[in-house]
Amino acid sequence: MLQIYTTPSCSSCRKAKKWFEDHRIEYREKNIFNIKLTRDDILLMLKNTMNGFEDIISTRSKVFQEQITDIEEMSMNDLTDFIIKNPSILRRPIIIDDKKMQVGYNSDEIRTFIPKRLREIIMCTTCEKGQDCDYQSALDIYFRELREKEEQKAIRT
């Protein structure tokens, strides 16, 4: 399942959550100020980065500038411990699924999290010839399919 690391005052976090809600994509939110980060959380982030800690740490954060003199000299364990103790050093939101990660909110890049079925509809792989496949029409088709599945599920239970 999609995991979003957020903070309450982060406008980019709110945009990302709204985008997922608007697209009816389930996610698990982890408010990094309310729920203590674990080593596993940080390792999951690092597993999905191209540049390691550089991709997830905000070097502009006050904590970073006041307490870290040379990030290159810190061991991975020391830096991981520092992040766990000082989660405000992380850039936000950090959005992760099994295969990809996005740091920050970008309205184009967030579309990489669109479910496979919606991508199929957008790309017209299952459309009849001549059917309009603009993004809004694709969303309408996708949401209709989701409603039908939910209705069928409700009937069975």
C-alpha positions as CSV (number, residue, x, y, z in Angstrom):
1,M,0.0,0.0,0.0
2,L,1.0,3.6,-0.6
3,Q,2.7,5.3,2.3
4,I,2.9,9.1,2.7
5,Y,5.2,10.7,5.3
6,T,3.7,14.1,6.2
7,T,3.5,16.9,8.7
8,P,0.3,18.8,9.6
9,S,1.5,22.3,8.4
10,C,2.9,21.1,5.1
11,S,0.8,22.4,2.2
12,S,2.5,20.0,-0.3
13,C,1.4,17.1,2.0
14,R,-2.2,18.3,1.9
15,K,-2.1,18.6,-1.9
16,A,-0.7,15.1,-2.3
17,K,-3.4,13.6,0.1
18,K,-6.1,15.5,-1.7
19,W,-4.9,14.2,-5.1
20,F,-4.9,10.6,-3.8
21,E,-8.4,11.1,-2.3
22,D,-9.7,12.7,-5.5
23,H,-8.4,9.7,-7.5
24,R,-9.7,7.3,-4.9
25,I,-6.2,5.8,-4.3
26,E,-5.8,4.3,-0.8
27,Y,-2.8,5.4,1.2
28,R,-1.4,5.1,4.7
29,E,-0.3,8.4,6.2
30,K,2.5,8.6,8.7
31,N,2.7,12.0,10.4
32,I,6.4,12.2,11.2
33,F,5.8,14.5,14.2
34,N,3.2,12.2,15.8
35,I,4.5,8.7,15.0
36,K,8.2,8.0,15.6
37,L,10.1,7.1,12.5
38,T,11.9,3.7,12.5
39,R,15.0,2.5,10.9
40,D,12.8,0.5,8.6
41,D,11.0,3.7,7.5
42,I,14.3,5.4,6.6
43,L,15.7,2.2,4.9
44,L,12.5,2.1,2.8
45,M,13.1,5.7,1.7
46,L,16.8,5.1,1.0
47,K,16.0,1.9,-1.0
48,N,13.9,4.1,-3.4
49,T,16.3,7.0,-3.8
50,M,18.8,7.7,-6.5
51,N,21.1,9.8,-4.4
52,G,20.7,8.4,-1.0
53,F,20.2,10.8,1.9
54,E,20.5,13.8,-0.4
55,D,17.1,13.0,-1.9
56,I,15.2,13.0,1.4
57,I,17.0,15.5,3.6
58,S,16.3,19.2,3.5
59,T,19.6,20.9,3.8
60,R,17.7,24.2,4.3
61,S,16.1,23.1,7.5
62,K,17.2,24.9,10.6
63,V,18.1,21.7,12.4
64,F,20.3,20.6,9.6
65,Q,22.1,23.9,9.4
66,E,22.6,24.2,13.2
67,Q,23.6,20.6,14.0
68,I,25.2,19.0,11.0
69,T,28.7,20.3,10.1
70,D,29.6,17.8,7.4
71,I,27.0,15.2,6.3
72,E,29.7,13.3,4.3
73,E,31.6,12.4,7.5
74,M,28.5,10.9,9.2
75,S,28.0,7.2,9.1
76,M,24.8,5.8,7.8
77,N,23.8,4.7,11.3
78,D,24.6,8.1,12.8
79,L,22.6,9.9,10.1
80,T,19.7,7.5,10.4
81,D,19.7,8.1,14.2
82,F,19.8,11.8,13.6
83,I,16.8,11.7,11.3
84,I,14.8,9.6,13.8
85,K,15.5,12.1,16.5
86,N,15.0,15.1,14.2
87,P,12.3,14.2,11.7
88,S,11.8,17.8,10.6
89,I,15.0,17.4,8.6
90,L,13.1,15.3,6.1
91,R,11.7,16.9,2.9
92,R,7.9,16.4,2.6
93,P,5.8,14.7,1.6
94,I,7.6,11.5,0.9
95,I,5.4,9.2,-1.0
96,I,6.4,5.5,-1.4
97,D,4.9,2.4,-2.9
98,D,6.6,-0.9,-3.6
99,K,8.6,0.3,-6.6
100,K,8.7,4.1,-6.6
101,M,9.1,7.1,-4.5
102,Q,8.3,10.8,-4.9
103,V,9.7,13.5,-2.6
104,G,7.6,16.7,-2.5
105,Y,4.5,17.3,-4.5
106,N,4.6,17.6,-8.3
107,S,1.2,17.5,-10.1
108,D,2.8,15.7,-13.1
109,E,5.1,13.3,-11.3
110,I,2.4,12.2,-8.8
111,R,0.6,10.5,-11.7
112,T,3.2,7.7,-11.6
113,F,1.0,6.4,-8.7
114,I,-2.1,6.0,-10.9
115,P,-3.4,2.5,-10.7
116,K,-2.8,0.1,-13.6
117,R,-6.5,0.0,-14.7
118,L,-6.7,3.8,-14.9
119,R,-3.5,4.0,-16.9
120,E,-5.0,1.4,-19.3
121,I,-8.1,3.6,-19.7
122,I,-6.0,6.8,-20.2
123,M,-3.9,5.1,-22.8
124,C,-7.0,3.8,-24.6
125,T,-5.7,0.3,-24.5
126,T,-9.2,-1.0,-23.8
127,C,-11.3,1.7,-25.5
128,E,-13.5,1.2,-28.5
129,K,-12.4,3.0,-31.6
130,G,-13.4,6.6,-31.6
131,Q,-14.0,6.8,-27.9
132,D,-12.8,10.0,-26.3
133,C,-9.9,9.2,-24.0
134,D,-9.1,12.6,-22.4
135,Y,-8.0,12.5,-18.8
136,Q,-11.4,13.5,-17.3
137,S,-13.3,10.9,-19.4
138,A,-10.8,8.3,-18.3
139,L,-11.4,9.2,-14.7
140,D,-15.2,9.1,-15.2
141,I,-14.9,5.6,-16.7
142,Y,-12.5,4.4,-13.9
143,F,-14.7,5.8,-11.1
144,R,-17.8,4.2,-12.7
145,E,-16.0,0.8,-12.7
146,L,-15.0,1.3,-9.0
147,R,-18.6,2.1,-8.1
148,E,-19.9,-1.0,-9.9
149,K,-17.3,-3.2,-8.1
150,E,-18.3,-1.7,-4.8
151,E,-22.0,-2.3,-5.5
152,Q,-21.4,-5.9,-6.5
153,K,-19.3,-6.4,-3.4
154,A,-22.1,-4.9,-1.2
155,I,-24.7,-7.2,-2.9
156,R,-22.5,-10.3,-2.1
157,T,-22.1,-9.4,1.6
